[in-house]
Amino acid sequence: MIRRRFRDLPGEGGGGTGDSPVESQLAEDIYGILPADHRLPYEMEQVISRIFDREDYQEFQPEHAPEMLCANARLGGRSVAVIANRRGFLKPRIGGIIYTESARKVSYFVETSDRLGLPLIYLQDVSGFMVGPEAEASGIIRAGAEMVESMACASVPKIVLTINHASGAGYYAMAGQGFDPNFTFSWPSARIGVMEGESAIQALYSVELEKYKSKPLPPELKESIDRTRADYDRWLDARYAAARGHADAVIDPRDSRRALILALEVSKAAKARS
């Protein structure tokens, strides 16, 4: 670990480049990582192992706020900082949600990485920030602001890969398009929007759904709900988002490593010339 820390010290023009890259695991089976149902959990580490170099991967505070994965890694031999969302039930928390502790963890990690000159690679699968009286009492508003501020003020390159969900304020906190990241890619499985269709249905039709809780829905109401669900499925599609500038490209998951390495090299070269 000490040797790795010395290799990661900033050299001329930014984060350390270290030794020659050690290839990641074969990307051919990357299709099998994500479940067919976008709501089901999967192992983010399996995604990371097929994109980043096999050597020198070190997770930051893995036992603290595990719903947010922060790690030092290498990509094509270059040192980078990885920020990713874990999915699933991480008792007592839910993966994909940003809590007060996880926001502060990411904020500290991003600030440290920026000081070391390490480019930030965001792997998005976020449904938003935790809400409610308990979350507010824990300081989620201030912690969320710190997370956004650290990302927005970072001077190192920021590259985004949207894997699955990218919803609500969590999307922006994870270097969303509004904060002008250097590159934003998405997989075809990405779902980018303000909220999921089911959440929109609950927000729009909560009174009607409660009224007909124990009896069949009227045909016109059911038709309206189905139309809303279909609209959101279309709006959340990765191609719809990319066509409107929310992503630079929709890429084949097997090309993720190559695309991120190219984006990293272009970002570093542009920064060196500025």
C-alpha atoms as an extended CHARMM CRD file, in Angstrom:
* protein
*
       274  EXT
         1         1  MET       CA              0.0000000000        0.0000000000        0.0000000000  PROA      1               0.0000000000
         2         2  ILE       CA              2.8800000000        2.3840000000        0.7850000000  PROA      2               0.0000000000
         3         3  ARG       CA              4.4400000000        1.7440000000       -2.6320000000  PROA      3               0.0000000000
         4         4  ARG       CA              1.0910000000        2.3930000000       -4.2640000000  PROA      4               0.0000000000
         5         5  ARG       CA              0.7000000000        5.6850000000       -2.4070000000  PROA      5               0.0000000000
         6         6  PHE       CA              4.0880000000        6.8520000000       -3.6550000000  PROA      6               0.0000000000
         7         7  ARG       CA              3.2180000000        5.8540000000       -7.2320000000  PROA      7               0.0000000000
         8         8  ASP       CA              0.0100000000        7.8600000000       -6.9660000000  PROA      8               0.0000000000
         9         9  LEU       CA              1.7440000000       11.0720000000       -5.8980000000  PROA      9               0.0000000000
        10        10  PRO       CA              1.2090000000       13.7840000000       -8.5270000000  PROA      10              0.0000000000
        11        11  GLY       CA              3.8830000000       14.0530000000      -11.1490000000  PROA      11              0.0000000000
        12        12  GLU       CA              4.3430000000       16.6920000000      -13.7920000000  PROA      12              0.0000000000
        13        13  GLY       CA              0.9370000000       17.5660000000      -15.2120000000  PROA      13              0.0000000000
        14        14  GLY       CA             -1.2100000000       15.7080000000      -12.6770000000  PROA      14              0.0000000000
        15        15  GLY       CA             -1.7590000000       12.3240000000      -11.1010000000  PROA      15              0.0000000000
        16        16  GLY       CA              0.9210000000        9.6780000000      -11.3040000000  PROA      16              0.0000000000
        17        17  THR       CA              1.0240000000        7.4370000000      -14.3520000000  PROA      17              0.0000000000
        18        18  GLY       CA              2.8660000000        4.6220000000      -12.6000000000  PROA      18              0.0000000000
        19        19  ASP       CA              3.8250000000        1.4190000000      -14.3660000000  PROA      19              0.0000000000
        20        20  SER       CA              2.5000000000       -0.0180000000      -17.5970000000  PROA      20              0.0000000000
        21        21  PRO       CA             -1.1760000000       -0.9810000000      -17.4470000000  PROA      21              0.0000000000
        22        22  VAL       CA             -2.3100000000       -4.4270000000      -16.4040000000  PROA      22              0.0000000000
        23        23  GLU       CA             -5.3900000000       -5.3450000000      -18.4170000000  PROA      23              0.0000000000
        24        24  SER       CA             -8.7390000000       -5.7020000000      -16.7370000000  PROA      24              0.0000000000
        25        25  GLN       CA            -10.6740000000       -8.9520000000      -16.7320000000  PROA      25              0.0000000000
        26        26  LEU       CA            -12.1640000000       -9.9700000000      -20.0490000000  PROA      26              0.0000000000
        27        27  ALA       CA            -15.1030000000       -7.7390000000      -20.8890000000  PROA      27              0.0000000000
        28        28  GLU       CA            -16.9080000000      -10.3700000000      -22.9620000000  PROA      28              0.0000000000
        29        29  ASP       CA            -19.0680000000      -11.4660000000      -20.0230000000  PROA      29              0.0000000000
        30        30  ILE       CA            -19.9290000000       -7.9340000000      -18.8990000000  PROA      30              0.0000000000
        31        31  TYR       CA            -23.4190000000       -8.3850000000      -20.3630000000  PROA      31              0.0000000000
        32        32  GLY       CA            -24.2280000000      -10.9550000000      -17.7010000000  PROA      32              0.0000000000
        33        33  ILE       CA            -23.5810000000       -8.6470000000      -14.7350000000  PROA      33              0.0000000000
        34        34  LEU       CA            -26.7080000000       -6.4980000000      -14.8850000000  PROA      34              0.0000000000
        35        35  PRO       CA            -29.9920000000       -8.3130000000      -14.2700000000  PROA      35              0.0000000000
        36        36  ALA       CA            -32.7830000000       -8.1180000000      -16.8340000000  PROA      36              0.0000000000
        37        37  ASP       CA            -34.9290000000       -6.1900000000      -14.3410000000  PROA      37              0.0000000000
        38        38  HSD       CA            -33.3050000000       -2.8000000000      -13.7290000000  PROA      38              0.0000000000
        39        39  ARG       CA            -34.6450000000       -2.7780000000      -10.1500000000  PROA      39              0.0000000000
        40        40  LEU       CA            -32.6880000000       -5.8600000000       -9.0500000000  PROA      40              0.0000000000
        41        41  PRO       CA            -29.2420000000       -5.6510000000       -7.3840000000  PROA      41              0.0000000000
        42        42  TYR       CA            -25.8740000000       -6.5970000000       -8.8420000000  PROA      42              0.0000000000
        43        43  GLU       CA            -22.2080000000       -6.3560000000       -7.8400000000  PROA      43              0.0000000000
        44        44  MET       CA            -20.6530000000       -3.0330000000       -8.8550000000  PROA      44              0.0000000000
        45        45  GLU       CA            -17.2250000000       -4.5620000000       -8.1900000000  PROA      45              0.0000000000
        46        46  GLN       CA            -17.8690000000       -6.9450000000      -11.0950000000  PROA      46              0.0000000000
        47        47  VAL       CA            -18.3410000000       -3.9580000000      -13.3980000000  PROA      47              0.0000000000
        48        48  ILE       CA            -15.2130000000       -2.2460000000      -12.0820000000  PROA      48              0.0000000000
        49        49  SER       CA            -13.0650000000       -5.3730000000      -12.5020000000  PROA      49              0.0000000000
        50        50  ARG       CA            -13.9080000000       -5.4760000000      -16.2170000000  PROA      50              0.0000000000
        51        51  ILE       CA            -13.1330000000       -1.8220000000      -16.8870000000  PROA      51              0.0000000000
        52        52  PHE       CA            -10.1570000000       -0.8420000000      -14.7340000000  PROA      52              0.0000000000
        53        53  ASP       CA             -6.6630000000       -2.3320000000      -14.4860000000  PROA      53              0.0000000000
        54        54  ARG       CA             -6.3420000000       -5.3790000000      -12.2560000000  PROA      54              0.0000000000
        55        55  GLU       CA             -3.5490000000       -3.8900000000      -10.1750000000  PROA      55              0.0000000000
        56        56  ASP       CA             -3.5930000000       -1.3230000000       -7.3920000000  PROA      56              0.0000000000
        57        57  TYR       CA             -7.3230000000       -1.2420000000       -6.7070000000  PROA      57              0.0000000000
        58        58  GLN       CA             -7.9120000000        0.1190000000       -3.2030000000  PROA      58              0.0000000000
        59        59  GLU       CA            -11.3560000000        0.9620000000       -1.8550000000  PROA      59              0.0000000000
        60        60  PHE       CA            -11.6810000000        3.9260000000        0.4920000000  PROA      60              0.0000000000
        61        61  GLN       CA            -13.4950000000        3.2230000000        3.7870000000  PROA      61              0.0000000000
        62        62  PRO       CA            -15.3630000000        0.1300000000        2.5160000000  PROA      62              0.0000000000
        63        63  GLU       CA            -17.1570000000       -0.4400000000        5.8350000000  PROA      63              0.0000000000
        64        64  HSD       CA            -18.4200000000        3.1360000000        6.1410000000  PROA      64              0.0000000000
        65        65  ALA       CA            -21.4780000000        4.1640000000        4.0770000000  PROA      65              0.0000000000
        66        66  PRO       CA            -21.0290000000        1.1600000000        1.7580000000  PROA      66              0.0000000000
        67        67  GLU       CA            -23.8470000000        2.3170000000       -0.5520000000  PROA      67              0.0000000000
        68        68  MET       CA            -21.2350000000        4.6710000000       -2.0510000000  PROA      68              0.0000000000
        69        69  LEU       CA            -18.1150000000        3.0140000000       -3.4250000000  PROA      69              0.0000000000
        70        70  CYS       CA            -15.0200000000        5.2310000000       -3.5140000000  PROA      70              0.0000000000
        71        71  ALA       CA            -11.7550000000        3.7160000000       -4.6780000000  PROA      71              0.0000000000
        72        72  ASN       CA             -8.3290000000        4.4790000000       -6.0500000000  PROA      72              0.0000000000
        73        73  ALA       CA             -7.6600000000        2.5110000000       -9.2220000000  PROA      73              0.0000000000
        74        74  ARG       CA             -5.7570000000        2.5780000000      -12.4840000000  PROA      74              0.0000000000
        75        75  LEU       CA             -7.1030000000        2.9390000000      -15.9860000000  PROA      75              0.0000000000
        76        76  GLY       CA             -4.6800000000        2.2550000000      -18.8030000000  PROA      76              0.0000000000
        77        77  GLY       CA             -1.8490000000        2.6560000000      -16.2900000000  PROA      77              0.0000000000
        78        78  ARG       CA             -3.0250000000        6.0610000000      -15.0400000000  PROA      78              0.0000000000
        79        79  SER       CA             -4.1200000000        6.6240000000      -11.4680000000  PROA      79              0.0000000000
        80        80  VAL       CA             -7.7650000000        7.6210000000      -11.1670000000  PROA      80              0.0000000000
        81        81  ALA       CA            -10.4000000000        8.0440000000       -8.4710000000  PROA      81              0.0000000000
        82        82  VAL       CA            -13.6010000000        6.0380000000       -8.8580000000  PROA      82              0.0000000000
        83        83  ILE       CA            -16.9710000000        7.0430000000       -7.3660000000  PROA      83              0.0000000000
        84        84  ALA       CA            -19.7820000000        4.5260000000       -7.8690000000  PROA      84              0.0000000000
        85        85  ASN       CA            -23.1670000000        3.5750000000       -6.4600000000  PROA      85              0.0000000000
        86        86  ARG       CA            -23.8290000000        0.1410000000       -5.0370000000  PROA      86              0.0000000000
        87        87  ARG       CA            -27.2830000000       -1.3730000000       -5.5010000000  PROA      87              0.0000000000
        88        88  GLY       CA            -29.3140000000       -3.7240000000       -3.3490000000  PROA      88              0.0000000000
        89        89  PHE       CA            -30.1600000000       -3.8510000000        0.3440000000  PROA      89              0.0000000000
        90        90  LEU       CA            -27.1400000000       -2.9060000000        2.4540000000  PROA      90              0.0000000000
        91        91  LYS       CA            -28.7590000000       -3.2360000000        5.8670000000  PROA      91              0.0000000000
        92        92  PRO       CA            -30.0650000000       -0.9760000000        7.1740000000  PROA      92              0.0000000000
        93        93  ARG       CA            -29.7250000000        1.0660000000        3.9820000000  PROA      93              0.0000000000
        94        94  ILE       CA            -30.7930000000        0.8430000000        0.3700000000  PROA      94              0.0000000000
        95        95  GLY       CA            -28.1930000000        0.9200000000       -2.3840000000  PROA      95              0.0000000000
        96        96  GLY       CA            -28.4890000000        3.6050000000       -5.0270000000  PROA      96              0.0000000000
        97        97  ILE       CA            -29.6110000000        6.1520000000       -2.4250000000  PROA      97              0.0000000000
        98        98  ILE       CA            -27.2710000000        8.8700000000       -1.1190000000  PROA      98              0.0000000000
        99        99  TYR       CA            -27.4250000000        9.2980000000        2.6680000000  PROA      99              0.0000000000
       100       100  THR       CA            -25.8200000000       11.9440000000        4.8740000000  PROA      100             0.0000000000
       101       101  GLU       CA            -22.7990000000        9.7870000000        5.7060000000  PROA      101             0.0000000000
       102       102  SER       CA            -22.2750000000        8.6730000000        2.1250000000  PROA      102             0.0000000000
       103       103  ALA       CA            -22.4710000000       12.2660000000        0.8360000000  PROA      103             0.0000000000
       104       104  ARG       CA            -19.7890000000       13.3410000000        3.3150000000  PROA      104             0.0000000000
       105       105  LYS       CA            -17.6610000000       10.3190000000        2.4470000000  PROA      105             0.0000000000
       106       106  VAL       CA            -17.7620000000       11.1990000000       -1.2560000000  PROA      106             0.0000000000
       107       107  SER       CA            -17.1190000000       14.8790000000       -0.5590000000  PROA      107             0.0000000000
       108       108  TYR       CA            -13.9420000000       14.1050000000        1.4150000000  PROA      108             0.0000000000
       109       109  PHE       CA            -12.7760000000       11.5670000000       -1.1840000000  PROA      109             0.0000000000
       110       110  VAL       CA            -13.3230000000       13.9580000000       -4.1090000000  PROA      110             0.0000000000
       111       111  GLU       CA            -11.5120000000       16.8190000000       -2.3490000000  PROA      111             0.0000000000
       112       112  THR       CA             -8.5580000000       14.5470000000       -1.5670000000  PROA      112             0.0000000000
       113       113  SER       CA             -8.4370000000       13.2090000000       -5.1260000000  PROA      113             0.0000000000
       114       114  ASP       CA             -8.5380000000       16.7460000000       -6.5180000000  PROA      114             0.0000000000
       115       115  ARG       CA             -5.5740000000       17.7640000000       -4.3530000000  PROA      115             0.0000000000
       116       116  LEU       CA             -3.6550000000       14.7400000000       -5.6450000000  PROA      116             0.0000000000
       117       117  GLY       CA             -4.5400000000       15.5620000000       -9.2450000000  PROA      117             0.0000000000
       118       118  LEU       CA             -6.4400000000       12.3030000000       -9.8070000000  PROA      118             0.0000000000
       119       119  PRO       CA             -9.1280000000       12.3510000000      -12.5410000000  PROA      119             0.0000000000
       120       120  LEU       CA            -12.6060000000       11.4740000000      -11.2810000000  PROA      120             0.0000000000
       121       121  ILE       CA            -14.4830000000        8.5810000000      -12.8920000000  PROA      121             0.0000000000
       122       122  TYR       CA            -18.1690000000        8.4690000000      -11.8940000000  PROA      122             0.0000000000
       123       123  LEU       CA            -20.1010000000        5.2260000000      -12.4040000000  PROA      123             0.0000000000
       124       124  GLN       CA            -23.7210000000        6.2920000000      -12.0560000000  PROA      124             0.0000000000
       125       125  ASP       CA            -26.5070000000        4.0810000000      -10.7590000000  PROA      125             0.0000000000
       126       126  VAL       CA            -28.2340000000        6.5360000000       -8.4400000000  PROA      126             0.0000000000
       127       127  SER       CA            -31.8830000000        7.0190000000       -7.5670000000  PROA      127             0.0000000000
       128       128  GLY       CA            -31.4530000000       10.2120000000       -5.5530000000  PROA      128             0.0000000000
       129       129  PHE       CA            -30.8770000000       11.4770000000       -2.0130000000  PROA      129             0.0000000000
       130       130  MET       CA            -32.6320000000       10.0580000000        1.0320000000  PROA      130             0.0000000000
       131       131  VAL       CA            -35.6230000000       12.1850000000        2.0320000000  PROA      131             0.0000000000
       132       132  GLY       CA            -37.8140000000       12.5380000000        5.0950000000  PROA      132             0.0000000000
       133       133  PRO       CA            -37.6670000000       14.0590000000        8.6000000000  PROA      133             0.0000000000
       134       134  GLU       CA            -35.0000000000       11.6410000000        9.8290000000  PROA      134             0.0000000000
       135       135  ALA       CA            -32.7360000000       12.3520000000        6.8660000000  PROA      135             0.0000000000
       136       136  GLU       CA            -33.1860000000       16.1010000000        7.2920000000  PROA      136             0.0000000000
       137       137  ALA       CA            -32.4050000000       15.8690000000       11.0060000000  PROA      137             0.0000000000
       138       138  SER       CA            -29.1880000000       13.9970000000       10.1610000000  PROA      138             0.0000000000
       139       139  GLY       CA            -28.0370000000       16.8910000000        7.9630000000  PROA      139             0.0000000000
       140       140  ILE       CA            -28.7050000000       15.5250000000        4.4730000000  PROA      140             0.0000000000
       141       141  ILE       CA            -29.1890000000       19.0070000000        2.9840000000  PROA      141             0.0000000000
       142       142  ARG       CA            -25.8280000000       20.3200000000        4.1510000000  PROA      142             0.0000000000
       143       143  ALA       CA            -24.0340000000       17.0470000000        3.3720000000  PROA      143             0.0000000000
       144       144  GLY       CA            -25.5840000000       16.9340000000       -0.1030000000  PROA      144             0.0000000000
       145       145  ALA       CA            -24.4840000000       20.5210000000       -0.7270000000  PROA      145             0.0000000000
       146       146  GLU       CA            -20.9380000000       19.5860000000        0.3170000000  PROA      146             0.0000000000
       147       147  MET       CA            -20.9540000000       16.6390000000       -2.0770000000  PROA      147             0.0000000000
       148       148  VAL       CA            -22.1190000000       18.8130000000       -4.9730000000  PROA      148             0.0000000000
       149       149  GLU       CA            -19.6870000000       21.6100000000       -4.1030000000  PROA      149             0.0000000000
       150       150  SER       CA            -16.6520000000       19.2970000000       -3.9620000000  PROA      150             0.0000000000
       151       151  MET       CA            -17.5390000000       17.8480000000       -7.3550000000  PROA      151             0.0000000000
       152       152  ALA       CA            -18.3280000000       21.2140000000       -8.9620000000  PROA      152             0.0000000000
       153       153  CYS       CA            -15.1260000000       22.8360000000       -7.6640000000  PROA      153             0.0000000000
       154       154  ALA       CA            -12.7910000000       19.9710000000       -8.6000000000  PROA      154             0.0000000000
       155       155  SER       CA            -10.2910000000       21.0890000000      -11.2290000000  PROA      155             0.0000000000
       156       156  VAL       CA             -9.3400000000       17.5910000000      -12.4020000000  PROA      156             0.0000000000
       157       157  PRO       CA            -11.0480000000       15.8920000000      -15.3670000000  PROA      157             0.0000000000
       158       158  LYS       CA            -14.4750000000       14.3910000000      -14.6320000000  PROA      158             0.0000000000
       159       159  ILE       CA            -15.7090000000       11.4730000000      -16.7470000000  PROA      159             0.0000000000
       160       160  VAL       CA            -19.1200000000        9.8720000000      -16.2770000000  PROA      160             0.0000000000
       161       161  LEU       CA            -20.4260000000        6.4410000000      -17.2180000000  PROA      161             0.0000000000
       162       162  THR       CA            -24.1450000000        5.9110000000      -16.5590000000  PROA      162             0.0000000000
       163       163  ILE       CA            -24.7600000000        2.2120000000      -16.0460000000  PROA      163             0.0000000000
       164       164  ASN       CA            -28.3430000000        2.0010000000      -14.8570000000  PROA      164             0.0000000000
       165       165  HSD       CA            -30.3480000000        4.6660000000      -13.0080000000  PROA      165             0.0000000000
       166       166  ALA       CA            -29.5250000000        8.3780000000      -12.9860000000  PROA      166             0.0000000000
       167       167  SER       CA            -32.4240000000       10.0850000000      -11.2590000000  PROA      167             0.0000000000
       168       168  GLY       CA            -33.1780000000       13.2130000000       -9.2680000000  PROA      168             0.0000000000
       169       169  ALA       CA            -30.6440000000       15.3780000000       -7.4790000000  PROA      169             0.0000000000
       170       170  GLY       CA            -28.3810000000       12.3500000000       -7.1110000000  PROA      170             0.0000000000
       171       171  TYR       CA            -27.7520000000       12.4600000000      -10.8580000000  PROA      171             0.0000000000
       172       172  TYR       CA            -26.3610000000       15.9930000000      -10.5700000000  PROA      172             0.0000000000
       173       173  ALA       CA            -24.3340000000       15.1910000000       -7.4410000000  PROA      173             0.0000000000
       174       174  MET       CA            -22.6800000000       12.3830000000       -9.4300000000  PROA      174             0.0000000000
       175       175  ALA       CA            -21.2780000000       14.9170000000      -11.9440000000  PROA      175             0.0000000000
       176       176  GLY       CA            -24.4520000000       15.2400000000      -14.0130000000  PROA      176             0.0000000000
       177       177  GLN       CA            -24.4950000000       17.0140000000      -17.3490000000  PROA      177             0.0000000000
       178       178  GLY       CA            -25.4070000000       20.3420000000      -15.7620000000  PROA      178             0.0000000000
       179       179  PHE       CA            -21.9520000000       20.5040000000      -14.1600000000  PROA      179             0.0000000000
       180       180  ASP       CA            -20.1380000000       20.1150000000      -17.4810000000  PROA      180             0.0000000000
       181       181  PRO       CA            -18.1020000000       16.9130000000      -17.0410000000  PROA      181             0.0000000000
       182       182  ASN       CA            -15.4300000000       16.3520000000      -19.6640000000  PROA      182             0.0000000000
       183       183  PHE       CA            -17.1930000000       13.2990000000      -21.1000000000  PROA      183             0.0000000000
       184       184  THR       CA            -20.4710000000       11.5410000000      -20.3480000000  PROA      184             0.0000000000
       185       185  PHE       CA            -21.1250000000        8.0410000000      -21.6340000000  PROA      185             0.0000000000
       186       186  SER       CA            -24.0330000000        5.7210000000      -21.0020000000  PROA      186             0.0000000000
       187       187  TRP       CA            -24.8190000000        2.0730000000      -21.5060000000  PROA      187             0.0000000000
       188       188  PRO       CA            -27.9960000000        1.1650000000      -23.4090000000  PROA      188             0.0000000000
       189       189  SER       CA            -29.4020000000        0.0950000000      -20.0280000000  PROA      189             0.0000000000
       190       190  ALA       CA            -29.1300000000        3.6440000000      -18.6410000000  PROA      190             0.0000000000
       191       191  ARG       CA            -32.2980000000        5.3610000000      -17.4320000000  PROA      191             0.0000000000
       192       192  ILE       CA            -31.7390000000        9.1210000000      -17.1220000000  PROA      192             0.0000000000
       193       193  GLY       CA            -34.5030000000       11.3730000000      -15.8240000000  PROA      193             0.0000000000
       194       194  VAL       CA            -36.0340000000       13.2700000000      -12.9380000000  PROA      194             0.0000000000
       195       195  MET       CA            -37.6970000000       10.1290000000      -11.5550000000  PROA      195             0.0000000000
       196       196  GLU       CA            -38.7860000000        6.6340000000      -12.4870000000  PROA      196             0.0000000000
       197       197  GLY       CA            -42.2080000000        6.0970000000      -14.0330000000  PROA      197             0.0000000000
       198       198  GLU       CA            -43.6290000000        4.3440000000      -10.9680000000  PROA      198             0.0000000000
       199       199  SER       CA            -42.5380000000        7.2410000000       -8.7620000000  PROA      199             0.0000000000
       200       200  ALA       CA            -44.2090000000        9.6740000000      -11.1580000000  PROA      200             0.0000000000
       201       201  ILE       CA            -47.4130000000        7.6560000000      -11.0510000000  PROA      201             0.0000000000
       202       202  GLN       CA            -47.4410000000        7.7730000000       -7.2460000000  PROA      202             0.0000000000
       203       203  ALA       CA            -46.8340000000       11.5300000000       -7.3350000000  PROA      203             0.0000000000
       204       204  LEU       CA            -49.5070000000       12.2470000000       -9.9620000000  PROA      204             0.0000000000
       205       205  TYR       CA            -52.2170000000        9.7740000000       -9.0140000000  PROA      205             0.0000000000
       206       206  SER       CA            -51.7310000000        9.1810000000       -5.2790000000  PROA      206             0.0000000000
       207       207  VAL       CA            -55.1970000000       10.5150000000       -4.3760000000  PROA      207             0.0000000000
       208       208  GLU       CA            -56.9690000000        8.4270000000       -7.0190000000  PROA      208             0.0000000000
       209       209  LEU       CA            -54.9690000000        5.2930000000       -6.1950000000  PROA      209             0.0000000000
       210       210  GLU       CA            -55.8220000000        5.6310000000       -2.5170000000  PROA      210             0.0000000000
       211       211  LYS       CA            -59.4950000000        6.1470000000       -3.3680000000  PROA      211             0.0000000000
       212       212  TYR       CA            -59.6550000000        2.9460000000       -5.4460000000  PROA      212             0.0000000000
       213       213  LYS       CA            -57.2640000000        0.9630000000       -3.2460000000  PROA      213             0.0000000000
       214       214  SER       CA            -59.6710000000       -1.9140000000       -2.6560000000  PROA      214             0.0000000000
       215       215  LYS       CA            -61.5510000000       -1.8860000000       -5.9700000000  PROA      215             0.0000000000
       216       216  PRO       CA            -60.7890000000       -1.8880000000       -9.7020000000  PROA      216             0.0000000000
       217       217  LEU       CA            -59.5770000000        1.2940000000      -11.3130000000  PROA      217             0.0000000000
       218       218  PRO       CA            -61.9420000000        3.0550000000      -13.7270000000  PROA      218             0.0000000000
       219       219  PRO       CA            -60.9450000000        2.4280000000      -17.3680000000  PROA      219             0.0000000000
       220       220  GLU       CA            -60.1200000000        6.0920000000      -18.0350000000  PROA      220             0.0000000000
       221       221  LEU       CA            -57.8850000000        6.2840000000      -14.9610000000  PROA      221             0.0000000000
       222       222  LYS       CA            -56.1180000000        3.0440000000      -15.8550000000  PROA      222             0.0000000000
       223       223  GLU       CA            -55.5890000000        4.3070000000      -19.3910000000  PROA      223             0.0000000000
       224       224  SER       CA            -54.1200000000        7.5730000000      -18.0790000000  PROA      224             0.0000000000
       225       225  ILE       CA            -51.7520000000        5.7100000000      -15.7340000000  PROA      225             0.0000000000
       226       226  ASP       CA            -50.6270000000        3.3450000000      -18.5020000000  PROA      226             0.0000000000
       227       227  ARG       CA            -50.0010000000        6.3180000000      -20.7900000000  PROA      227             0.0000000000
       228       228  THR       CA            -47.9020000000        8.0350000000      -18.1040000000  PROA      228             0.0000000000
       229       229  ARG       CA            -45.8960000000        4.8400000000      -17.5340000000  PROA      229             0.0000000000
       230       230  ALA       CA            -45.2540000000        4.4870000000      -21.2820000000  PROA      230             0.0000000000
       231       231  ASP       CA            -44.1990000000        8.1440000000      -21.5590000000  PROA      231             0.0000000000
       232       232  TYR       CA            -41.6620000000        7.7740000000      -18.7710000000  PROA      232             0.0000000000
       233       233  ASP       CA            -40.2650000000        4.5500000000      -20.2340000000  PROA      233             0.0000000000
       234       234  ARG       CA            -39.6560000000        6.4710000000      -23.4610000000  PROA      234             0.0000000000
       235       235  TRP       CA            -38.2110000000        9.5580000000      -21.7730000000  PROA      235             0.0000000000
       236       236  LEU       CA            -35.8760000000        7.4840000000      -19.5890000000  PROA      236             0.0000000000
       237       237  ASP       CA            -34.3980000000        5.5950000000      -22.5400000000  PROA      237             0.0000000000
       238       238  ALA       CA            -30.6650000000        6.1640000000      -22.9720000000  PROA      238             0.0000000000
       239       239  ARG       CA            -31.1240000000        7.0420000000      -26.6400000000  PROA      239             0.0000000000
       240       240  TYR       CA            -33.7070000000        9.6900000000      -25.7920000000  PROA      240             0.0000000000
       241       241  ALA       CA            -31.3040000000       11.2640000000      -23.2570000000  PROA      241             0.0000000000
       242       242  ALA       CA            -28.3170000000       11.1420000000      -25.6250000000  PROA      242             0.0000000000
       243       243  ALA       CA            -30.3200000000       12.7360000000      -28.4430000000  PROA      243             0.0000000000
       244       244  ARG       CA            -30.9640000000       15.7110000000      -26.1480000000  PROA      244             0.0000000000
       245       245  GLY       CA            -27.3740000000       16.1670000000      -24.9960000000  PROA      245             0.0000000000
       246       246  HSD       CA            -27.5450000000       14.4020000000      -21.6370000000  PROA      246             0.0000000000
       247       247  ALA       CA            -24.8450000000       11.9550000000      -22.7930000000  PROA      247             0.0000000000
       248       248  ASP       CA            -22.0610000000       12.2660000000      -25.3340000000  PROA      248             0.0000000000
       249       249  ALA       CA            -22.5100000000        8.7020000000      -26.5510000000  PROA      249             0.0000000000
       250       250  VAL       CA            -24.3620000000        5.4770000000      -25.8500000000  PROA      250             0.0000000000
       251       251  ILE       CA            -21.6600000000        2.8050000000      -25.9030000000  PROA      251             0.0000000000
       252       252  ASP       CA            -21.5010000000       -0.9720000000      -25.9630000000  PROA      252             0.0000000000
       253       253  PRO       CA            -20.6630000000       -2.0930000000      -22.4060000000  PROA      253             0.0000000000
       254       254  ARG       CA            -17.7590000000       -4.1280000000      -23.8000000000  PROA      254             0.0000000000
       255       255  ASP       CA            -16.2260000000       -0.8920000000      -25.1290000000  PROA      255             0.0000000000
       256       256  SER       CA            -16.3480000000        0.8560000000      -21.7500000000  PROA      256             0.0000000000
       257       257  ARG       CA            -12.6610000000        0.4440000000      -20.9430000000  PROA      257             0.0000000000
       258       258  ARG       CA            -11.5090000000        1.6440000000      -24.3500000000  PROA      258             0.0000000000
       259       259  ALA       CA            -13.8990000000        4.6160000000      -24.3250000000  PROA      259             0.0000000000
       260       260  LEU       CA            -12.8860000000        5.7170000000      -20.8270000000  PROA      260             0.0000000000
       261       261  ILE       CA             -9.1640000000        5.4110000000      -21.5860000000  PROA      261             0.0000000000
       262       262  LEU       CA             -9.5840000000        7.5530000000      -24.7110000000  PROA      262             0.0000000000
       263       263  ALA       CA            -11.6610000000       10.1190000000      -22.7950000000  PROA      263             0.0000000000
       264       264  LEU       CA             -9.0470000000       10.2070000000      -20.0460000000  PROA      264             0.0000000000
       265       265  GLU       CA             -6.1980000000       10.7780000000      -22.4970000000  PROA      265             0.0000000000
       266       266  VAL       CA             -8.0870000000       13.5310000000      -24.3160000000  PROA      266             0.0000000000
       267       267  SER       CA             -9.0280000000       15.2310000000      -21.0180000000  PROA      267             0.0000000000
       268       268  LYS       CA             -5.4600000000       15.1020000000      -19.7150000000  PROA      268             0.0000000000
       269       269  ALA       CA             -4.0670000000       16.4620000000      -22.9850000000  PROA      269             0.0000000000
       270       270  ALA       CA             -6.5740000000       19.3100000000      -23.0380000000  PROA      270             0.0000000000
       271       271  LYS       CA             -5.7460000000       20.2080000000      -19.4380000000  PROA      271             0.0000000000
       272       272  ALA       CA             -2.0060000000       20.1700000000      -20.1670000000  PROA      272             0.0000000000
       273       273  ARG       CA             -2.5040000000       22.6460000000      -23.0420000000  PROA      273             0.0000000000
       274       274  SER       CA             -4.6990000000       25.0250000000      -21.0620000000  PROA      274             0.0000000000
